[in-house]
Amino acid sequence: MEKDASKESWKNYPIREPKLVVIKNIDPKLKLHFSIEQYNNLKKGLIPKEMEDKWFIYFEDNWLYFHRSWTGYGQYKAEIIEIRENDVFIYAIQEFYVERDKEYYTNDDDCHDFDIFLQLLFWGLLKIDVREIYFKKYGNDNSQIMSVWSNFGRMHFNVDNKDE
């Protein structure tokens, strides 16, 4: 049985210059709501098996932390909150933080970070294949393959996203 990721599972360093990104400011129609089953899968995180996995993700005290596997640098973090909707408790992410220290992360486009964040949540942690959305937006031609590899590594090219 595979163990859940924890802070001690991989090297990691906190985000140095966090910038708050509010999801409704990027996509007013999108709500990141999760069932209890999905919440439990998010909490498992992701421990890289090799550097080409690109990401280490762990859950601690209602927060998901996203770190690059090569450096351990924190790139994103998001709080999962419990909300009541139609007399049912669900789990939600309404905002996330992204690294904006240029020494540790050179991107400064909140929308692109949001797209990466969504891919990591849905394909990386929940195993819901949303890769086509990213490809449609950023391209699926040879000129983009290195960028996609850099962002997602094996995760993006593993057809069934299962351990090999």
WOWOZI-V578114 format. One record per pair of residues at least 24 apart in sequence whose C-alpha atoms are under 10 Angstrom apart, sorted by sequence separation. I is the first residue (numbers start at 1). GAP is how many residues later the second one is. If there is no record, write none. Layout:
BEGIN
I:GAP / I:GAP
END
This chain:
BEGIN
74:24 / 75:24 / 74:25 / 75:25 / 112:25 / 131:25 / 73:26 / 75:26 / 112:26 / 130:26 / 131:26 / 129:27 / 124:28 / 64:29 / 75:29 / 63:30 / 74:30 / 75:30 / 129:30 / 65:31 / 73:31 / 74:31 / 120:31 / 124:31 / 129:31 / 64:32 / 65:32 / 66:32 / 73:32 / 116:32 / 119:32 / 120:32 / 123:32 / 124:32 / 128:32 / 129:32 / 63:33 / 71:33 / 119:33 / 123:33 / 127:33 / 128:33 / 127:34 / 116:35 / 120:35 / 126:35 / 127:35 / 116:36 / 119:36 / 120:36 / 125:36 / 4:37 / 6:37 / 9:37 / 10:37 / 43:37 / 76:37 / 119:37 / 123:37 / 124:37 / 4:38 / 5:38 / 6:38 / 9:38 / 10:38 / 42:38 / 75:38 / 76:38 / 123:38 / 124:38 / 4:39 / 5:39 / 6:39 / 9:39 / 78:39 / 4:40 / 5:40 / 6:40 / 76:40 / 77:40 / 3:41 / 4:41 / 5:41 / 6:41 / 39:41 / 76:41 / 2:42 / 3:42 / 4:42 / 5:42 / 75:42 / 3:43 / 4:43 / 5:43 / 3:44 / 12:44 / 2:45 / 11:45 / 12:45 / 10:46 / 34:46 / 9:47 / 10:47 / 33:47 / 9:48 / 10:48 / 32:48 / 33:48 / 34:48 / 7:49 / 9:49 / 33:49 / 6:50 / 7:50 / 8:50 / 15:50 / 33:50 / 5:51 / 6:51 / 7:51 / 14:51 / 15:51 / 39:51 / 66:51 / 5:52 / 6:52 / 7:52 / 14:52 / 15:52 / 39:52 / 4:53 / 5:53 / 6:53 / 7:53 / 12:53 / 14:53 / 36:53 / 38:53 / 39:53 / 4:54 / 5:54 / 6:54 / 12:54 / 13:54 / 35:54 / 36:54 / 66:54 / 4:55 / 5:55 / 12:55 / 13:55 / 34:55 / 35:55 / 36:55 / 66:55 / 11:56 / 12:56 / 18:56 / 20:56 / 34:56 / 35:56 / 10:57 / 11:57 / 12:57 / 16:57 / 18:57 / 19:57 / 20:57 / 21:57 / 33:57 / 34:57 / 35:57 / 64:57 / 7:58 / 11:58 / 12:58 / 13:58 / 14:58 / 15:58 / 16:58 / 17:58 / 18:58 / 20:58 / 33:58 / 34:58 / 6:59 / 10:59 / 11:59 / 12:59 / 13:59 / 14:59 / 15:59 / 16:59 / 18:59 / 32:59 / 33:59 / 34:59 / 11:60 / 12:60 / 13:60 / 14:60 / 15:60 / 32:60 / 33:60 / 11:61 / 12:61 / 13:61 / 14:61 / 15:61 / 31:61 / 32:61 / 33:61 / 10:62 / 11:62 / 12:62 / 13:62 / 14:62 / 15:62 / 31:62 / 32:62 / 14:63 / 31:63 / 32:63 / 57:63 / 30:64 / 57:64 / 55:65 / 57:67 / 57:68 / 55:69 / 23:70 / 24:70 / 25:70 / 22:71 / 23:71 / 24:71 / 22:72 / 23:72 / 21:73 / 22:73 / 23:73 / 21:74 / 22:74 / 46:74 / 20:75 / 21:75 / 22:75 / 20:76 / 21:76 / 45:76 / 19:77 / 20:77 / 21:77 / 18:78 / 19:78 / 20:78 / 46:78 / 18:79 / 19:79 / 20:79 / 42:79 / 45:79 / 46:79 / 17:80 / 18:80 / 19:80 / 20:80 / 41:80 / 42:80 / 45:80 / 17:81 / 18:81 / 19:81 / 44:81 / 45:81 / 15:82 / 16:82 / 17:82 / 18:82 / 19:82 / 42:82 / 43:82 / 44:82 / 15:83 / 16:83 / 17:83 / 18:83 / 42:83 / 68:83 / 15:84 / 16:84 / 17:84 / 26:84 / 27:84 / 38:84 / 41:84 / 42:84 / 68:84 / 14:85 / 15:85 / 16:85 / 17:85 / 26:85 / 41:85 / 15:86 / 16:86 / 25:86 / 32:86 / 39:86 / 40:86 / 41:86 / 16:87 / 17:87 / 23:87 / 27:87 / 38:87 / 39:87 / 16:88 / 17:88 / 22:88 / 23:88 / 26:88 / 38:88 / 15:89 / 19:89 / 21:89 / 32:89 / 37:89 / 38:89 / 15:90 / 20:90 / 21:90 / 19:91 / 23:91 / 21:92 / 22:92 / 21:93 / 54:95 / 53:96 / 54:96 / 55:96 / 52:97 / 53:97 / 54:97 / 55:97 / 52:98 / 53:98 / 54:98 / 55:98 / 53:99 / 54:99 / 55:99 / 52:100 / 53:100 / 54:100 / 55:100 / 52:101 / 53:101 / 54:101 / 51:102 / 52:102 / 53:102 / 51:103 / 52:103 / 53:103 / 50:104 / 48:107 / 49:114 / 49:115
END
